[in-house]
Structures are given as C-alpha cells and as structure tokens.
Amino acid sequence: MEFIEAGKIVNTHSVYGELKVQPWSDTDDFLCDFDVVYIDGNAFEVERARVHKTCVLLKLRGINNINEAQKYRNKCVCVDRDEVELDEGSYFIADLEGLTVIDKDGTELGEIVEVLTLPSSDVYVIRGEHEYMIPAVEEFIRSVDLDAGVMHVSTIPGMRVEKGGDRIAD
C-alpha cells in the first residue's frame, strides 16, 4: 500500500470529535469519497465527511470528542494511492516533482522542484541552469510522460526567473 498525502488537519470542529481538514487536491470534496483515511499510518474508518467552506469536516470512528480530536491537529491525512482514480490529464504532485522539463526547441530547462497551488492554476517551478515558473495550463504544457519522467512545455518571455525573483524577458 502506498500512501498519498491528501490534506492537513488544521483544527477540530464541534465537541463530537470532527476534524477540520485543508484538502490538497483540485476539488474541496476529494476527501469525501473515501471510506478509510490514514493518519500516521493508522487506518480510520470515515463515519461522515462534508465540505465546509474550503475545508472538509471528517468524523472518524474512534475519535469521539474534542479532546481526542485535538491530538491530530497539524497531522497529514493520507489515502491509499490504489483507491484514487484521476481524471485524464490529472496527476499527483508527488509524481510531477522531479520530472525533467524540455521546451519546444528540445532544450532541457531543468526539473520540477515545486508545484505552487494558486487560485488561477498550479504553477510548476523548474530549476536547472535557470529557474522557470510555468503555469499548469494547456497553453504551456504540451505533454506529460510519467513513465519516461519527462514534461514537454512551451515557454514565453517572462517565465524565466533570475535570482532575487526578477523575471527575465527571454
């Protein structure tokens, strides 16, 4: 079994032991689809799950009051990777980090070192000889081959970043 981190417990909710989880996914309700989640490698049966604002409230079997729930604050909630079905063109961030990125001219830009999750779209941070910030949108991402460990992209001026954060118009 391989665990995927799916969110962080940011607080408790109610005196009945619900956990307030900030989900790390494209949709807020992602965690609502699981019967079992894992915290510190321990399995917990999900009794109830619902979206509340931008978080998910989880009621887990065995956590029945606020004092028990408090022990889990700031811990990661994981799911079994085999239980996740991703839509076409969707990827786990963990699978993208480390991919070699090649531009449309065949030049290797570097590898993905971080994925920034922003309101408009994710942004891939690529480090090589230079650093690039490329939005994860169809216009710039030409193909992703996880088996080969490669992402092909199209770049435009302003995606290259100099040390200190200044953007460079290539």
N, C-alpha and C positions, 0 to 999 in steps of 0.2 A: 504494500500500500504506500502510495506517495501522497504526502500532504501538500496542499496549496494554501497559502495564507489568503484568506478571503475578507478579513476585516480586523478591526481592533475594538476591544471593549473599552468604551470611553467613559461609561458611567453605569449606575444602576437606574432602574426605573420601577417605581412602586415598592410597597412593602412586601410584595409577594415574590421577590427574587428575580424579576425580569432584568435582563442585561441590555444595555443600550450599545449597539454595535455600529461603528462607522464602516460601511462596506467599501471594499477595494475592488470595485467592478464597474462595468459600464452602466448598469442599472441598479437602482436602490433595492429592488426586490430580489436580487440574485440569491441571497441567503434564505429567502422564504421557501425555496424549492427543495430544501434538504431535510431528511428525516433524522440525520445524525450529523453533528459537528464535533470537532476535536479541539480541545484546549490542553496545551502542554502534553499532547499525545494521548490524552484520555478521551474516550468517546462519551458524548452526551446525547441522549435522545431529545429531539426538539418536540416539545408539547405544543407550543404556539410560536408563530413568527408573523410579524406585521411591520409594514413600513410606517414610520412616524417621522414626519418632516424629511430630513435627509439621512436618517438612521434606520436601523432595523431593531425592533424590540424582540428579543428572544427569551422565551420561557423554557428552560431546560429542566428535564427530570432530575431530581436530586438537589436542585437549588431552589429552596422554598421560602427564603426570607431575605431581607436586605443585608443582614449580616453575612450570610453565606455568599450572596452575590458580590459583596464588596471585595472579597478575596480575589476576584477575577478581573478587577479593574486593570487597564493597561496591558492586558494579555491579548495575544492574537487568537482569532478564531480561524480554524483551518477546516478544509473539506477534503474528501478523498478525490484525487485527480480523476480517477476512473468513473466517478459519478457525474462528472461535468461534461456536458455536450456544448461545444462552442459553435456559434454560427459561422458560416463561411466567411473568411477574412478576419475573424476574431482570433486573438492569441493571448496566451498568458504572458504577462510582463516578464516573468522569470524566463520564458522561452526566447524572448526578444533580446534581453540583455546578453551581450557577448557576441551577437551576430556581427559579421563583417559587412560593412556598408560600402557599396560600389555605385558610383554615379553613372549617368547615361553614356559618358565617354569611356567607361571602363576603368576609371581611376578609383583606387581604393581610398576611401575617406577616413576609415578607422573602424572602430567597433562601437556598438551601442553600450554606453556605460550607465545610462539612467533613462527612465521614462517619466516625464513630468505629466501629471494628470491635471489638466486645466479645464475650465468650463467650456471653452470652444472646441478643443480637441486635445488629445495627448500630443506631447512633443518629445521626439527622440533626441537625446543628447549623444552625439557621436564624437569620440576622441580618437585622434590619430596625430598626424603632423600638426593639424589644426583642430579646433573644436567647431562643431556644427550643431545647430538646433533646427530640426526638420519636423514640421507639423505632420502628424499621422493622418493625412487625408489623401484621398485618391489622386489628387493632382500631383503629389510629390512621391508617393510610394508606388513604384512600378510593379514590384513583385517581392514576395517573401518565400524563401525556401528553407524551412526549418531543418530539413534533413541535410542540406548542404551547408547550413549555417551562414546563409547569405541573404541580404536585402539589397535590392536594386532601387535606386532613387533618382529623381530629377531634382536638381537644385536651381535656385535663383539667387541673384545678388542679395546679400543681406543675411544669408543663413550661416555664413562663417563668422565665428566669434573670436576676437582676439583676447588675450589675457587681460583681465580687467573689465571684461564684459562689453567692450565696444564691438559693434557689428561692422563687418568689412563688406564693402560692395565689390565683389569679385568681378 
